[in-house]
Amino acid sequence: MRDLLKADGFDDAIIGMCQVHGEHVYAYDYEKCIEVLQRDQGFTYLDSVEYMDFNVAGAYVGKHTPVFVHIGETEEDVIDGATP
């Protein structure tokens, strides 16, 4: 499992591991990633969401690309952008 990829700078947001198409990947709490960006980069909430969606969660870097979990949110929350 040494091929696993981490999202740089987001170790505080790791919640575990999961399997995607039979491959193990790191799983991150999406909202904790937002908090990391606000804390470490000084981004606003909206800037953090934009950065996460475009540069982190939206990036595919191969079969061990991490996943970002929207804990406790419904599909409508995520699609409609109803996050806090």
PDB file of N, CA, C and O in Angstrom, chain B, residues numbered from 101:
ATOM      1  N   MET B 101       0.810  -1.191   0.000  1.00  0.00           N
ATOM      2  CA  MET B 101       0.000   0.000   0.000  1.00  0.00           C
ATOM      3  C   MET B 101       0.857   1.261   0.000  1.00  0.00           C
ATOM      4  O   MET B 101       0.370   2.329   0.371  1.00  0.00           O
ATOM      5  N   ARG B 102       2.076   1.168  -0.392  1.00  0.00           N
ATOM      6  CA  ARG B 102       2.944   2.338  -0.389  1.00  0.00           C
ATOM      7  C   ARG B 102       2.665   3.288  -1.548  1.00  0.00           C
ATOM      8  O   ARG B 102       3.259   4.364  -1.617  1.00  0.00           O
ATOM      9  N   ASP B 103       1.767   2.907  -2.465  1.00  0.00           N
ATOM     10  CA  ASP B 103       1.406   3.765  -3.587  1.00  0.00           C
ATOM     11  C   ASP B 103       0.323   4.775  -3.220  1.00  0.00           C
ATOM     12  O   ASP B 103      -0.067   5.595  -4.052  1.00  0.00           O
ATOM     13  N   LEU B 104      -0.163   4.723  -1.982  1.00  0.00           N
ATOM     14  CA  LEU B 104      -1.244   5.615  -1.584  1.00  0.00           C
ATOM     15  C   LEU B 104      -0.804   7.071  -1.674  1.00  0.00           C
ATOM     16  O   LEU B 104       0.335   7.416  -1.360  1.00  0.00           O
ATOM     17  N   LEU B 105      -1.723   7.905  -2.105  1.00  0.00           N
ATOM     18  CA  LEU B 105      -1.430   9.323  -2.250  1.00  0.00           C
ATOM     19  C   LEU B 105      -2.154  10.116  -1.172  1.00  0.00           C
ATOM     20  O   LEU B 105      -3.298   9.823  -0.824  1.00  0.00           O
ATOM     21  N   LYS B 106      -1.470  11.116  -0.655  1.00  0.00           N
ATOM     22  CA  LYS B 106      -2.080  12.019   0.316  1.00  0.00           C
ATOM     23  C   LYS B 106      -2.254  13.385  -0.326  1.00  0.00           C
ATOM     24  O   LYS B 106      -1.509  13.767  -1.229  1.00  0.00           O
ATOM     25  N   ALA B 107      -3.254  14.114   0.159  1.00  0.00           N
ATOM     26  CA  ALA B 107      -3.431  15.508  -0.236  1.00  0.00           C
ATOM     27  C   ALA B 107      -2.488  16.333   0.635  1.00  0.00           C
ATOM     28  O   ALA B 107      -2.635  16.354   1.857  1.00  0.00           O
ATOM     29  N   ASP B 108      -1.540  16.998   0.030  1.00  0.00           N
ATOM     30  CA  ASP B 108      -0.519  17.749   0.772  1.00  0.00           C
ATOM     31  C   ASP B 108      -1.142  18.790   1.696  1.00  0.00           C
ATOM     32  O   ASP B 108      -1.961  19.608   1.279  1.00  0.00           O
ATOM     33  N   GLY B 109      -0.731  18.738   2.961  1.00  0.00           N
ATOM     34  CA  GLY B 109      -1.144  19.729   3.924  1.00  0.00           C
ATOM     35  C   GLY B 109      -2.463  19.448   4.630  1.00  0.00           C
ATOM     36  O   GLY B 109      -2.909  20.250   5.451  1.00  0.00           O
ATOM     37  N   PHE B 110      -3.090  18.318   4.319  1.00  0.00           N
ATOM     38  CA  PHE B 110      -4.410  18.039   4.885  1.00  0.00           C
ATOM     39  C   PHE B 110      -4.427  16.832   5.827  1.00  0.00           C
ATOM     40  O   PHE B 110      -5.477  16.220   6.020  1.00  0.00           O
ATOM     41  N   ASP B 111      -3.288  16.485   6.411  1.00  0.00           N
ATOM     42  CA  ASP B 111      -3.230  15.325   7.311  1.00  0.00           C
ATOM     43  C   ASP B 111      -4.220  15.431   8.466  1.00  0.00           C
ATOM     44  O   ASP B 111      -4.744  14.416   8.923  1.00  0.00           O
ATOM     45  N   ASP B 112      -4.482  16.651   8.944  1.00  0.00           N
ATOM     46  CA  ASP B 112      -5.430  16.839  10.051  1.00  0.00           C
ATOM     47  C   ASP B 112      -6.856  16.446   9.675  1.00  0.00           C
ATOM     48  O   ASP B 112      -7.697  16.263  10.554  1.00  0.00           O
ATOM     49  N   ALA B 113      -7.135  16.317   8.386  1.00  0.00           N
ATOM     50  CA  ALA B 113      -8.489  16.019   7.915  1.00  0.00           C
ATOM     51  C   ALA B 113      -8.685  14.560   7.507  1.00  0.00           C
ATOM     52  O   ALA B 113      -9.769  14.189   7.057  1.00  0.00           O
ATOM     53  N   ILE B 114      -7.650  13.722   7.659  1.00  0.00           N
ATOM     54  CA  ILE B 114      -7.790  12.304   7.298  1.00  0.00           C
ATOM     55  C   ILE B 114      -8.744  11.631   8.281  1.00  0.00           C
ATOM     56  O   ILE B 114      -8.589  11.757   9.496  1.00  0.00           O
ATOM     57  N   ILE B 115      -9.725  10.922   7.748  1.00  0.00           N
ATOM     58  CA  ILE B 115     -10.683  10.206   8.598  1.00  0.00           C
ATOM     59  C   ILE B 115     -10.558   8.699   8.461  1.00  0.00           C
ATOM     60  O   ILE B 115     -11.223   7.956   9.182  1.00  0.00           O
ATOM     61  N   GLY B 116      -9.726   8.245   7.559  1.00  0.00           N
ATOM     62  CA  GLY B 116      -9.538   6.807   7.397  1.00  0.00           C
ATOM     63  C   GLY B 116      -9.171   6.455   5.973  1.00  0.00           C
ATOM     64  O   GLY B 116      -8.603   7.248   5.223  1.00  0.00           O
ATOM     65  N   MET B 117      -9.524   5.225   5.638  1.00  0.00           N
ATOM     66  CA  MET B 117      -9.239   4.704   4.304  1.00  0.00           C
ATOM     67  C   MET B 117     -10.518   4.110   3.747  1.00  0.00           C
ATOM     68  O   MET B 117     -11.437   3.766   4.491  1.00  0.00           O
ATOM     69  N   CYS B 118     -10.563   3.996   2.442  1.00  0.00           N
ATOM     70  CA  CYS B 118     -11.693   3.316   1.814  1.00  0.00           C
ATOM     71  C   CYS B 118     -11.198   2.663   0.531  1.00  0.00           C
ATOM     72  O   CYS B 118     -10.039   2.820   0.146  1.00  0.00           O
ATOM     73  N   GLN B 119     -12.081   1.938  -0.116  1.00  0.00           N
ATOM     74  CA  GLN B 119     -11.739   1.315  -1.389  1.00  0.00           C
ATOM     75  C   GLN B 119     -12.547   1.968  -2.500  1.00  0.00           C
ATOM     76  O   GLN B 119     -13.751   2.190  -2.369  1.00  0.00           O
ATOM     77  N   VAL B 120     -11.863   2.268  -3.587  1.00  0.00           N
ATOM     78  CA  VAL B 120     -12.502   2.796  -4.783  1.00  0.00           C
ATOM     79  C   VAL B 120     -12.072   1.895  -5.928  1.00  0.00           C
ATOM     80  O   VAL B 120     -10.890   1.815  -6.263  1.00  0.00           O
ATOM     81  N   HIS B 121     -13.036   1.225  -6.518  1.00  0.00           N
ATOM     82  CA  HIS B 121     -12.758   0.283  -7.616  1.00  0.00           C
ATOM     83  C   HIS B 121     -11.650  -0.711  -7.236  1.00  0.00           C
ATOM     84  O   HIS B 121     -10.768  -1.017  -8.038  1.00  0.00           O
ATOM     85  N   GLY B 122     -11.720  -1.200  -6.008  1.00  0.00           N
ATOM     86  CA  GLY B 122     -10.788  -2.217  -5.539  1.00  0.00           C
ATOM     87  C   GLY B 122      -9.439  -1.695  -5.070  1.00  0.00           C
ATOM     88  O   GLY B 122      -8.581  -2.483  -4.673  1.00  0.00           O
ATOM     89  N   GLU B 123      -9.236  -0.402  -5.105  1.00  0.00           N
ATOM     90  CA  GLU B 123      -7.965   0.198  -4.678  1.00  0.00           C
ATOM     91  C   GLU B 123      -8.165   0.937  -3.368  1.00  0.00           C
ATOM     92  O   GLU B 123      -9.166   1.631  -3.191  1.00  0.00           O
ATOM     93  N   HIS B 124      -7.219   0.794  -2.446  1.00  0.00           N
ATOM     94  CA  HIS B 124      -7.278   1.530  -1.185  1.00  0.00           C
ATOM     95  C   HIS B 124      -6.852   2.975  -1.419  1.00  0.00           C
ATOM     96  O   HIS B 124      -5.884   3.243  -2.130  1.00  0.00           O
ATOM     97  N   VAL B 125      -7.590   3.900  -0.809  1.00  0.00           N
ATOM     98  CA  VAL B 125      -7.270   5.328  -0.896  1.00  0.00           C
ATOM     99  C   VAL B 125      -7.530   5.979   0.460  1.00  0.00           C
ATOM    100  O   VAL B 125      -8.307   5.471   1.268  1.00  0.00           O
ATOM    101  N   TYR B 126      -6.870   7.105   0.693  1.00  0.00           N
ATOM    102  CA  TYR B 126      -7.145   7.881   1.893  1.00  0.00           C
ATOM    103  C   TYR B 126      -8.490   8.579   1.745  1.00  0.00           C
ATOM    104  O   TYR B 126      -8.879   8.987   0.650  1.00  0.00           O
ATOM    105  N   ALA B 127      -9.193   8.709   2.870  1.00  0.00           N
ATOM    106  CA  ALA B 127     -10.461   9.426   2.909  1.00  0.00           C
ATOM    107  C   ALA B 127     -10.294  10.644   3.817  1.00  0.00           C
ATOM    108  O   ALA B 127      -9.748  10.545   4.916  1.00  0.00           O
ATOM    109  N   TYR B 128     -10.769  11.783   3.344  1.00  0.00           N
ATOM    110  CA  TYR B 128     -10.667  13.045   4.068  1.00  0.00           C
ATOM    111  C   TYR B 128     -12.061  13.596   4.342  1.00  0.00           C
ATOM    112  O   TYR B 128     -12.983  13.410   3.548  1.00  0.00           O
ATOM    113  N   ASP B 129     -12.200  14.273   5.475  1.00  0.00           N
ATOM    114  CA  ASP B 129     -13.409  15.008   5.793  1.00  0.00           C
ATOM    115  C   ASP B 129     -13.331  16.342   5.035  1.00  0.00           C
ATOM    116  O   ASP B 129     -12.464  17.171   5.308  1.00  0.00           O
ATOM    117  N   TYR B 130     -14.240  16.529   4.094  1.00  0.00           N
ATOM    118  CA  TYR B 130     -14.230  17.722   3.247  1.00  0.00           C
ATOM    119  C   TYR B 130     -14.264  19.007   4.082  1.00  0.00           C
ATOM    120  O   TYR B 130     -13.485  19.928   3.834  1.00  0.00           O
ATOM    121  N   GLU B 131     -15.161  19.070   5.066  1.00  0.00           N
ATOM    122  CA  GLU B 131     -15.275  20.286   5.881  1.00  0.00           C
ATOM    123  C   GLU B 131     -14.018  20.540   6.710  1.00  0.00           C
ATOM    124  O   GLU B 131     -13.649  21.694   6.932  1.00  0.00           O
ATOM    125  N   LYS B 132     -13.355  19.473   7.173  1.00  0.00           N
ATOM    126  CA  LYS B 132     -12.096  19.671   7.899  1.00  0.00           C
ATOM    127  C   LYS B 132     -11.027  20.225   6.960  1.00  0.00           C
ATOM    128  O   LYS B 132     -10.179  21.013   7.377  1.00  0.00           O
ATOM    129  N   CYS B 133     -11.068  19.816   5.702  1.00  0.00           N
ATOM    130  CA  CYS B 133     -10.133  20.377   4.714  1.00  0.00           C
ATOM    131  C   CYS B 133     -10.377  21.869   4.544  1.00  0.00           C
ATOM    132  O   CYS B 133      -9.432  22.651   4.438  1.00  0.00           O
ATOM    133  N   ILE B 134     -11.653  22.264   4.519  1.00  0.00           N
ATOM    134  CA  ILE B 134     -11.997  23.679   4.430  1.00  0.00           C
ATOM    135  C   ILE B 134     -11.416  24.424   5.632  1.00  0.00           C
ATOM    136  O   ILE B 134     -10.848  25.507   5.486  1.00  0.00           O
ATOM    137  N   GLU B 135     -11.563  23.836   6.819  1.00  0.00           N
ATOM    138  CA  GLU B 135     -11.021  24.456   8.037  1.00  0.00           C
ATOM    139  C   GLU B 135      -9.508  24.591   7.967  1.00  0.00           C
ATOM    140  O   GLU B 135      -8.955  25.599   8.408  1.00  0.00           O
ATOM    141  N   VAL B 136      -8.832  23.586   7.415  1.00  0.00           N
ATOM    142  CA  VAL B 136      -7.373  23.635   7.267  1.00  0.00           C
ATOM    143  C   VAL B 136      -6.982  24.807   6.363  1.00  0.00           C
ATOM    144  O   VAL B 136      -6.046  25.544   6.669  1.00  0.00           O
ATOM    145  N   LEU B 137      -7.694  24.974   5.261  1.00  0.00           N
ATOM    146  CA  LEU B 137      -7.387  26.079   4.351  1.00  0.00           C
ATOM    147  C   LEU B 137      -7.624  27.427   5.015  1.00  0.00           C
ATOM    148  O   LEU B 137      -6.843  28.359   4.826  1.00  0.00           O
ATOM    149  N   GLN B 138      -8.689  27.535   5.784  1.00  0.00           N
ATOM    150  CA  GLN B 138      -8.958  28.785   6.483  1.00  0.00           C
ATOM    151  C   GLN B 138      -7.871  29.071   7.513  1.00  0.00           C
ATOM    152  O   GLN B 138      -7.405  30.204   7.641  1.00  0.00           O
ATOM    153  N   ARG B 139      -7.472  28.035   8.242  1.00  0.00           N
ATOM    154  CA  ARG B 139      -6.463  28.187   9.299  1.00  0.00           C
ATOM    155  C   ARG B 139      -5.074  28.450   8.711  1.00  0.00           C
ATOM    156  O   ARG B 139      -4.388  29.384   9.126  1.00  0.00           O
ATOM    157  N   ASP B 140      -4.671  27.641   7.763  1.00  0.00           N
ATOM    158  CA  ASP B 140      -3.294  27.685   7.277  1.00  0.00           C
ATOM    159  C   ASP B 140      -3.057  28.699   6.157  1.00  0.00           C
ATOM    160  O   ASP B 140      -1.961  29.248   6.046  1.00  0.00           O
ATOM    161  N   GLN B 141      -4.063  28.950   5.335  1.00  0.00           N
ATOM    162  CA  GLN B 141      -3.904  29.849   4.198  1.00  0.00           C
ATOM    163  C   GLN B 141      -4.592  31.205   4.394  1.00  0.00           C
ATOM    164  O   GLN B 141      -4.364  32.143   3.631  1.00  0.00           O
ATOM    165  N   GLY B 142      -5.443  31.294   5.435  1.00  0.00           N
ATOM    166  CA  GLY B 142      -6.151  32.543   5.674  1.00  0.00           C
ATOM    167  C   GLY B 142      -7.280  32.800   4.685  1.00  0.00           C
ATOM    168  O   GLY B 142      -7.745  33.931   4.550  1.00  0.00           O
ATOM    169  N   PHE B 143      -7.725  31.745   3.991  1.00  0.00           N
ATOM    170  CA  PHE B 143      -8.810  31.881   3.027  1.00  0.00           C
ATOM    171  C   PHE B 143     -10.134  32.097   3.745  1.00  0.00           C
ATOM    172  O   PHE B 143     -10.302  31.677   4.890  1.00  0.00           O
ATOM    173  N   THR B 144     -11.075  32.755   3.067  1.00  0.00           N
ATOM    174  CA  THR B 144     -12.446  32.817   3.555  1.00  0.00           C
ATOM    175  C   THR B 144     -13.079  31.453   3.321  1.00  0.00           C
ATOM    176  O   THR B 144     -12.501  30.600   2.648  1.00  0.00           O
ATOM    177  N   TYR B 145     -14.276  31.251   3.885  1.00  0.00           N
ATOM    178  CA  TYR B 145     -14.973  29.984   3.659  1.00  0.00           C
ATOM    179  C   TYR B 145     -15.222  29.759   2.169  1.00  0.00           C
ATOM    180  O   TYR B 145     -14.944  28.678   1.650  1.00  0.00           O
ATOM    181  N   LEU B 146     -15.741  30.769   1.483  1.00  0.00           N
ATOM    182  CA  LEU B 146     -16.057  30.606   0.059  1.00  0.00           C
ATOM    183  C   LEU B 146     -14.806  30.400  -0.788  1.00  0.00           C
ATOM    184  O   LEU B 146     -14.824  29.601  -1.725  1.00  0.00           O
ATOM    185  N   ASP B 147     -13.734  31.098  -0.477  1.00  0.00           N
ATOM    186  CA  ASP B 147     -12.477  30.890  -1.195  1.00  0.00           C
ATOM    187  C   ASP B 147     -11.941  29.478  -0.949  1.00  0.00           C
ATOM    188  O   ASP B 147     -11.381  28.853  -1.850  1.00  0.00           O
ATOM    189  N   SER B 148     -12.117  28.986   0.271  1.00  0.00           N
ATOM    190  CA  SER B 148     -11.674  27.629   0.603  1.00  0.00           C
ATOM    191  C   SER B 148     -12.450  26.589  -0.185  1.00  0.00           C
ATOM    192  O   SER B 148     -11.873  25.627  -0.691  1.00  0.00           O
ATOM    193  N   VAL B 149     -13.768  26.782  -0.289  1.00  0.00           N
ATOM    194  CA  VAL B 149     -14.596  25.848  -1.054  1.00  0.00           C
ATOM    195  C   VAL B 149     -14.175  25.848  -2.518  1.00  0.00           C
ATOM    196  O   VAL B 149     -14.024  24.788  -3.126  1.00  0.00           O
ATOM    197  N   GLU B 150     -13.988  27.036  -3.081  1.00  0.00           N
ATOM    198  CA  GLU B 150     -13.576  27.123  -4.478  1.00  0.00           C
ATOM    199  C   GLU B 150     -12.230  26.438  -4.698  1.00  0.00           C
ATOM    200  O   GLU B 150     -12.056  25.684  -5.655  1.00  0.00           O
ATOM    201  N   TYR B 151     -11.279  26.707  -3.802  1.00  0.00           N
ATOM    202  CA  TYR B 151      -9.958  26.092  -3.910  1.00  0.00           C
ATOM    203  C   TYR B 151     -10.050  24.572  -3.799  1.00  0.00           C
ATOM    204  O   TYR B 151      -9.456  23.847  -4.596  1.00  0.00           O
ATOM    205  N   MET B 152     -10.806  24.096  -2.795  1.00  0.00           N
ATOM    206  CA  MET B 152     -10.968  22.645  -2.606  1.00  0.00           C
ATOM    207  C   MET B 152     -11.569  21.988  -3.844  1.00  0.00           C
ATOM    208  O   MET B 152     -11.054  20.988  -4.344  1.00  0.00           O
ATOM    209  N   ASP B 153     -12.666  22.564  -4.327  1.00  0.00           N
ATOM    210  CA  ASP B 153     -13.374  21.945  -5.437  1.00  0.00           C
ATOM    211  C   ASP B 153     -12.544  21.912  -6.715  1.00  0.00           C
ATOM    212  O   ASP B 153     -12.586  20.930  -7.455  1.00  0.00           O
ATOM    213  N   PHE B 154     -11.800  22.963  -6.976  1.00  0.00           N
ATOM    214  CA  PHE B 154     -11.046  23.040  -8.220  1.00  0.00           C
ATOM    215  C   PHE B 154      -9.671  22.374  -8.135  1.00  0.00           C
ATOM    216  O   PHE B 154      -9.274  21.639  -9.039  1.00  0.00           O
ATOM    217  N   ASN B 155      -8.949  22.639  -7.043  1.00  0.00           N
ATOM    218  CA  ASN B 155      -7.545  22.221  -6.958  1.00  0.00           C
ATOM    219  C   ASN B 155      -7.288  20.932  -6.196  1.00  0.00           C
ATOM    220  O   ASN B 155      -6.262  20.288  -6.413  1.00  0.00           O
ATOM    221  N   VAL B 156      -8.188  20.542  -5.314  1.00  0.00           N
ATOM    222  CA  VAL B 156      -7.916  19.385  -4.454  1.00  0.00           C
ATOM    223  C   VAL B 156      -8.893  18.257  -4.761  1.00  0.00           C
ATOM    224  O   VAL B 156      -8.510  17.241  -5.341  1.00  0.00           O
ATOM    225  N   ALA B 157     -10.134  18.430  -4.382  1.00  0.00           N
ATOM    226  CA  ALA B 157     -11.125  17.367  -4.580  1.00  0.00           C
ATOM    227  C   ALA B 157     -11.388  17.112  -6.066  1.00  0.00           C
ATOM    228  O   ALA B 157     -11.740  15.997  -6.452  1.00  0.00           O
ATOM    229  N   GLY B 158     -11.220  18.128  -6.888  1.00  0.00           N
ATOM    230  CA  GLY B 158     -11.477  17.978  -8.317  1.00  0.00           C
ATOM    231  C   GLY B 158     -10.306  17.439  -9.113  1.00  0.00           C
ATOM    232  O   GLY B 158     -10.425  17.235 -10.321  1.00  0.00           O
ATOM    233  N   ALA B 159      -9.184  17.207  -8.463  1.00  0.00           N
ATOM    234  CA  ALA B 159      -7.992  16.727  -9.168  1.00  0.00           C
ATOM    235  C   ALA B 159      -7.935  15.206  -9.163  1.00  0.00           C
ATOM    236  O   ALA B 159      -8.088  14.577  -8.116  1.00  0.00           O
ATOM    237  N   TYR B 160      -7.716  14.616 -10.332  1.00  0.00           N
ATOM    238  CA  TYR B 160      -7.500  13.174 -10.413  1.00  0.00           C
ATOM    239  C   TYR B 160      -6.023  12.965 -10.691  1.00  0.00           C
ATOM    240  O   TYR B 160      -5.495  13.441 -11.696  1.00  0.00           O
ATOM    241  N   VAL B 161      -5.352  12.240  -9.780  1.00  0.00           N
ATOM    242  CA  VAL B 161      -3.914  12.035  -9.923  1.00  0.00           C
ATOM    243  C   VAL B 161      -3.562  10.553 -10.002  1.00  0.00           C
ATOM    244  O   VAL B 161      -2.467  10.144  -9.615  1.00  0.00           O
ATOM    245  N   GLY B 162      -4.490   9.761 -10.504  1.00  0.00           N
ATOM    246  CA  GLY B 162      -4.241   8.339 -10.666  1.00  0.00           C
ATOM    247  C   GLY B 162      -5.151   7.490  -9.797  1.00  0.00           C
ATOM    248  O   GLY B 162      -6.018   8.000  -9.088  1.00  0.00           O
ATOM    249  N   LYS B 163      -4.935   6.189  -9.868  1.00  0.00           N
ATOM    250  CA  LYS B 163      -5.857   5.250  -9.220  1.00  0.00           C
ATOM    251  C   LYS B 163      -5.866   5.336  -7.699  1.00  0.00           C
ATOM    252  O   LYS B 163      -6.777   4.801  -7.067  1.00  0.00           O
ATOM    253  N   HIS B 164      -4.897   5.983  -7.102  1.00  0.00           N
ATOM    254  CA  HIS B 164      -4.876   6.130  -5.644  1.00  0.00           C
ATOM    255  C   HIS B 164      -5.237   7.547  -5.206  1.00  0.00           C
ATOM    256  O   HIS B 164      -4.855   7.977  -4.118  1.00  0.00           O
ATOM    257  N   THR B 165      -5.967   8.268  -6.047  1.00  0.00           N
ATOM    258  CA  THR B 165      -6.423   9.612  -5.714  1.00  0.00           C
ATOM    259  C   THR B 165      -7.305   9.557  -4.469  1.00  0.00           C
ATOM    260  O   THR B 165      -8.238   8.756  -4.414  1.00  0.00           O
ATOM    261  N   PRO B 166      -7.027  10.394  -3.468  1.00  0.00           N
ATOM    262  CA  PRO B 166      -7.848  10.392  -2.249  1.00  0.00           C
ATOM    263  C   PRO B 166      -9.295  10.785  -2.541  1.00  0.00           C
ATOM    264  O   PRO B 166      -9.600  11.373  -3.580  1.00  0.00           O
ATOM    265  N   VAL B 167     -10.177  10.447  -1.601  1.00  0.00           N
ATOM    266  CA  VAL B 167     -11.578  10.860  -1.689  1.00  0.00           C
ATOM    267  C   VAL B 167     -11.861  11.853  -0.566  1.00  0.00           C
ATOM    268  O   VAL B 167     -11.189  11.870   0.466  1.00  0.00           O
ATOM    269  N   PHE B 168     -12.877  12.680  -0.801  1.00  0.00           N
ATOM    270  CA  PHE B 168     -13.255  13.735   0.138  1.00  0.00           C
ATOM    271  C   PHE B 168     -14.719  13.552   0.469  1.00  0.00           C
ATOM    272  O   PHE B 168     -15.589  13.647  -0.397  1.00  0.00           O
ATOM    273  N   VAL B 169     -14.977  13.285   1.750  1.00  0.00           N
ATOM    274  CA  VAL B 169     -16.301  12.883   2.212  1.00  0.00           C
ATOM    275  C   VAL B 169     -17.036  14.079   2.818  1.00  0.00           C
ATOM    276  O   VAL B 169     -16.492  14.814   3.642  1.00  0.00           O
ATOM    277  N   HIS B 170     -18.280  14.249   2.390  1.00  0.00           N
ATOM    278  CA  HIS B 170     -19.166  15.273   2.952  1.00  0.00           C
ATOM    279  C   HIS B 170     -19.958  14.603   4.072  1.00  0.00           C
ATOM    280  O   HIS B 170     -21.050  14.087   3.834  1.00  0.00           O
ATOM    281  N   ILE B 171     -19.424  14.606   5.278  1.00  0.00           N
ATOM    282  CA  ILE B 171     -20.015  13.889   6.406  1.00  0.00           C
ATOM    283  C   ILE B 171     -21.296  14.585   6.868  1.00  0.00           C
ATOM    284  O   ILE B 171     -21.320  15.794   7.094  1.00  0.00           O
ATOM    285  N   GLY B 172     -22.351  13.792   6.999  1.00  0.00           N
ATOM    286  CA  GLY B 172     -23.602  14.300   7.531  1.00  0.00           C
ATOM    287  C   GLY B 172     -24.393  15.179   6.590  1.00  0.00           C
ATOM    288  O   GLY B 172     -25.415  15.735   6.991  1.00  0.00           O
ATOM    289  N   GLU B 173     -23.958  15.321   5.363  1.00  0.00           N
ATOM    290  CA  GLU B 173     -24.673  16.159   4.407  1.00  0.00           C
ATOM    291  C   GLU B 173     -25.491  15.283   3.477  1.00  0.00           C
ATOM    292  O   GLU B 173     -25.129  14.138   3.204  1.00  0.00           O
ATOM    293  N   THR B 174     -26.584  15.826   2.999  1.00  0.00           N
ATOM    294  CA  THR B 174     -27.408  15.110   2.031  1.00  0.00           C
ATOM    295  C   THR B 174     -26.950  15.458   0.622  1.00  0.00           C
ATOM    296  O   THR B 174     -26.177  16.395   0.420  1.00  0.00           O
ATOM    297  N   GLU B 175     -27.426  14.707  -0.327  1.00  0.00           N
ATOM    298  CA  GLU B 175     -27.099  14.990  -1.720  1.00  0.00           C
ATOM    299  C   GLU B 175     -27.529  16.411  -2.093  1.00  0.00           C
ATOM    300  O   GLU B 175     -26.815  17.116  -2.805  1.00  0.00           O
ATOM    301  N   GLU B 176     -28.698  16.820  -1.607  1.00  0.00           N
ATOM    302  CA  GLU B 176     -29.196  18.158  -1.913  1.00  0.00           C
ATOM    303  C   GLU B 176     -28.286  19.238  -1.326  1.00  0.00           C
ATOM    304  O   GLU B 176     -28.057  20.268  -1.960  1.00  0.00           O
ATOM    305  N   ASP B 177     -27.768  19.006  -0.119  1.00  0.00           N
ATOM    306  CA  ASP B 177     -26.871  19.967   0.509  1.00  0.00           C
ATOM    307  C   ASP B 177     -25.640  20.200  -0.380  1.00  0.00           C
ATOM    308  O   ASP B 177     -25.234  21.338  -0.615  1.00  0.00           O
ATOM    309  N   VAL B 178     -25.069  19.113  -0.859  1.00  0.00           N
ATOM    310  CA  VAL B 178     -23.847  19.199  -1.642  1.00  0.00           C
ATOM    311  C   VAL B 178     -24.127  19.820  -3.007  1.00  0.00           C
ATOM    312  O   VAL B 178     -23.396  20.706  -3.451  1.00  0.00           O
ATOM    313  N   ILE B 179     -25.181  19.357  -3.670  1.00  0.00           N
ATOM    314  CA  ILE B 179     -25.496  19.860  -5.017  1.00  0.00           C
ATOM    315  C   ILE B 179     -25.932  21.318  -4.980  1.00  0.00           C
ATOM    316  O   ILE B 179     -25.525  22.112  -5.829  1.00  0.00           O
ATOM    317  N   ASP B 180     -26.753  21.672  -4.007  1.00  0.00           N
ATOM    318  CA  ASP B 180     -27.275  23.036  -3.918  1.00  0.00           C
ATOM    319  C   ASP B 180     -26.315  24.008  -3.233  1.00  0.00           C
ATOM    320  O   ASP B 180     -26.591  25.205  -3.157  1.00  0.00           O
ATOM    321  N   GLY B 181     -25.196  23.499  -2.739  1.00  0.00           N
ATOM    322  CA  GLY B 181     -24.234  24.364  -2.073  1.00  0.00           C
ATOM    323  C   GLY B 181     -24.712  24.884  -0.737  1.00  0.00           C
ATOM    324  O   GLY B 181     -24.371  25.995  -0.333  1.00  0.00           O
ATOM    325  N   ALA B 182     -25.510  24.072  -0.046  1.00  0.00           N
ATOM    326  CA  ALA B 182     -26.102  24.516   1.225  1.00  0.00           C
ATOM    327  C   ALA B 182     -25.209  24.225   2.412  1.00  0.00           C
ATOM    328  O   ALA B 182     -25.698  24.095   3.534  1.00  0.00           O
ATOM    329  N   THR B 183     -23.901  24.120   2.187  1.00  0.00           N
ATOM    330  CA  THR B 183     -22.989  23.892   3.300  1.00  0.00           C
ATOM    331  C   THR B 183     -22.839  25.190   4.083  1.00  0.00           C
ATOM    332  O   THR B 183     -23.074  26.268   3.537  1.00  0.00           O
ATOM    333  N   PRO B 184     -22.457  25.106   5.338  1.00  0.00           N
ATOM    334  CA  PRO B 184     -22.356  26.327   6.175  1.00  0.00           C
ATOM    335  C   PRO B 184     -21.378  27.335   5.625  1.00  0.00           C
ATOM    336  O   PRO B 184     -21.190  28.398   6.215  1.00  0.00           O
TER     337      PRO B 184
END
